[in-house]
Amino acid sequence: MNRITITAMALAGLALCALPAAADAKTEAYVQANASEVLASLNDPSLTASQRTSTFSSYMDKFTDLDAVSNFVIGKYSRRFTPEELAAYRSAFRTYALAVYETQLDDYRGKAVVVKDSVDRSETDSIVNTVIERQDGKNMDVRWRVLTRNGKYQVVDVALNLDGNLIWLGIEQRAQFIALLDRANGSADALISKIESMTAELKESKRT
């Protein structure tokens, strides 16, 4: 990633969370239980690499609202794509997003997820701050943005501490994807091709 872009996105993510903390036991419990299941799926020795990816993806599909994330990261273009273009884009984005999450969380296979606190941005929008513990002491800070709709919780963005910078993945992807669409005159095909290329690179570098 471009270091200037990363720094800018990190600052944007930090500004997003610069609000007074408030206890939200139900949301915290939701993240605690589901994040632990997601990480455990990466640590099942009975699964092959492809089975592990399939199980991980299944958990993340339930845990996160990938359609909402996919719409967010292309902004105004989500209303400009045809229904067919939007469906094709969402499919490509889902595969890419799951590969990103798996790659970034893979070093923390099976480790404990500890909820530190939460920030209530509104009655239906919360940030849950967690730490994923490692045996070598190099713990990872992870923030989960959770929306509540009709009593149902779903994650709509995840922030990871990468190289000392807190990066909101949805915000980072939004910056990249909108810039690409602006350059390509809103071409869905150009964006999908780029996403598929990024996905292939991630899969090539994935640990077995």
C-alpha positions in Angstrom: 0.0 0.0 0.0 1.1 3.6 -0.6 2.5 4.8 2.8 1.0 8.3 2.5 -2.4 6.8 1.8 -2.0 4.4 4.7 -1.1 7.2 7.0 -4.1 9.3 5.8 -6.5 6.4 6.2 -5.1 5.6 9.6 -5.7 9.2 10.8 -9.2 9.0 9.3 -9.9 5.8 11.2 -8.6 7.3 14.5 -10.7 10.3 14.1 -13.7 8.1 13.5 -13.2 6.5 16.9 -12.3 9.6 18.9 -15.5 9.5 20.9 -16.2 8.8 24.6 -16.2 5.1 25.5 -19.4 3.6 26.7 -20.2 0.1 27.9 -22.1 -2.1 25.5 -22.1 -5.6 26.9 -24.3 -7.2 24.3 -22.3 -5.9 21.3 -19.0 -6.8 23.1 -20.3 -10.3 23.8 -21.2 -10.7 20.1 -17.8 -9.7 19.0 -16.1 -11.8 21.6 -18.0 -15.0 20.6 -17.9 -14.6 16.9 -14.3 -13.3 16.5 -13.1 -16.2 18.6 -15.0 -18.6 16.3 -13.5 -16.9 13.2 -10.0 -17.3 14.5 -10.6 -20.9 15.7 -11.6 -21.8 12.1 -8.0 -20.9 11.0 -6.6 -23.4 13.6 -8.5 -26.6 12.9 -5.8 -29.3 12.2 -8.4 -31.6 10.7 -9.0 -29.2 7.7 -7.1 -28.9 4.5 -6.1 -25.4 3.4 -9.1 -25.2 1.0 -11.5 -26.5 3.7 -10.1 -24.0 6.2 -10.7 -21.1 3.8 -14.2 -22.3 3.2 -15.0 -22.6 6.9 -13.4 -19.2 7.6 -15.4 -17.6 4.8 -18.6 -19.1 6.1 -18.1 -17.6 9.5 -17.1 -14.2 8.1 -20.2 -14.2 5.8 -22.4 -14.6 8.9 -20.3 -12.2 11.1 -20.0 -9.3 8.5 -22.3 -7.5 6.2 -20.2 -7.8 3.0 -22.9 -6.2 0.8 -22.9 -3.1 3.0 -19.1 -3.0 3.0 -19.0 -3.5 -0.8 -21.5 -0.6 -1.3 -19.5 1.7 1.0 -16.2 1.2 -0.7 -17.4 2.3 -4.1 -19.5 5.2 -2.7 -21.6 7.0 -5.4 -20.7 4.2 -8.0 -23.0 1.7 -6.1 -25.9 3.7 -7.6 -24.4 4.0 -11.0 -23.6 0.4 -11.7 -26.3 -1.6 -13.5 -27.8 -4.5 -11.4 -25.7 -6.9 -13.4 -22.5 -4.9 -12.8 -23.3 -4.5 -9.1 -23.8 -8.3 -8.7 -20.6 -9.1 -10.5 -18.7 -6.5 -8.5 -20.1 -7.7 -5.2 -19.1 -11.3 -6.0 -15.5 -10.2 -6.8 -15.4 -8.0 -3.7 -16.6 -10.7 -1.4 -13.8 -13.1 -2.6 -11.2 -10.3 -2.2 -12.4 -9.1 1.2 -12.4 -12.6 2.6 -8.9 -13.2 1.3 -7.8 -9.9 2.9 -9.3 -10.8 6.3 -7.9 -14.3 6.2 -4.4 -13.1 5.2 -4.2 -10.5 7.9 -5.6 -12.7 10.7 -3.7 -15.8 9.7 -0.8 -15.1 12.0 -3.2 -15.1 14.9 -4.6 -18.6 14.3 -6.5 -19.9 17.4 -5.3 -17.2 19.7 -7.5 -15.6 22.3 -9.7 -12.6 21.5 -9.9 -10.2 24.5 -12.5 -7.4 24.5 -11.0 -4.2 26.0 -13.9 -1.8 25.7 -16.4 -0.3 23.3 -17.5 3.0 21.9 -21.1 3.7 21.2 -21.3 6.1 18.2 -25.1 5.9 18.3 -27.8 3.5 19.6 -27.2 1.3 16.6 -23.5 1.9 15.8 -20.6 0.8 18.0 -16.9 0.2 17.9 -15.6 -2.7 19.9 -11.9 -2.6 20.7 -10.2 -6.0 21.1 -6.7 -7.5 21.4 -5.7 -10.8 19.8 -3.1 -12.3 22.0 0.0 -14.1 20.7 2.4 -16.3 22.7 5.4 -14.2 21.7 3.7 -11.1 23.3 3.3 -9.3 19.9 -0.4 -8.8 20.4 -2.6 -7.3 17.7 -5.1 -4.5 18.2 -8.3 -5.0 16.3 -11.4 -2.8 16.2 -14.7 -4.0 14.9 -17.4 -1.6 13.8 -20.8 -3.2 14.5 -24.2 -2.0 13.4 -27.5 -3.2 14.9 -30.5 -3.6 12.6 -33.8 -5.0 13.9 -31.9 -6.5 16.8 -29.3 -8.2 14.6 -25.6 -7.4 15.0 -23.2 -7.3 12.0 -19.7 -6.1 11.5 -19.4 -3.5 8.7 -15.7 -2.7 9.0 -12.5 -4.0 10.7 -9.5 -2.0 11.8 -6.1 -3.8 12.1 -2.9 -2.4 13.5 -0.5 -3.0 10.6 3.1 -1.8 10.9 2.1 0.6 13.7 -0.8 2.1 11.8 -4.4 1.4 12.6 -6.0 0.8 9.2 -9.8 0.6 8.7 -10.0 -1.9 5.8 -13.2 -0.5 4.4 -11.9 3.0 4.4 -8.6 2.0 2.8 -10.4 0.0 0.1 -12.8 2.9 -0.5 -9.9 5.3 -1.2 -8.3 2.8 -3.7 -11.4 1.8 -5.5 -13.0 5.2 -5.9 -9.7 6.6 -7.3 -9.6 3.7 -9.8 -13.2 4.3 -10.8 -12.6 8.0 -11.2 -9.7 7.3 -13.5 -11.6 4.6 -15.5 -14.8 6.7 -16.0 -16.8 4.5 -13.7 -16.0 1.3 -15.4 -17.2 -1.7 -13.4 -15.1 -4.0 -15.6 -11.9 -2.1 -14.8 -12.6 -2.3 -11.1 -13.6 -6.0 -11.2 -10.4 -6.8 -13.1 -8.3 -5.0 -10.6 -10.0 -6.7 -7.6 -9.5 -10.1 -9.2 -5.8 -9.3 -9.7 -5.4 -8.3 -6.1 -7.2 -11.4 -5.0 -4.9 -13.6 -7.0 -1.9 -12.0 -5.4 -3.2 -12.5 -1.9 -4.0 -16.2 -2.6 -0.5 -16.8 -4.0 1.1 -15.4 -0.8 -1.3 -17.3 1.6 0.2 -19.7 4.1 -0.8 -23.3 3.6 
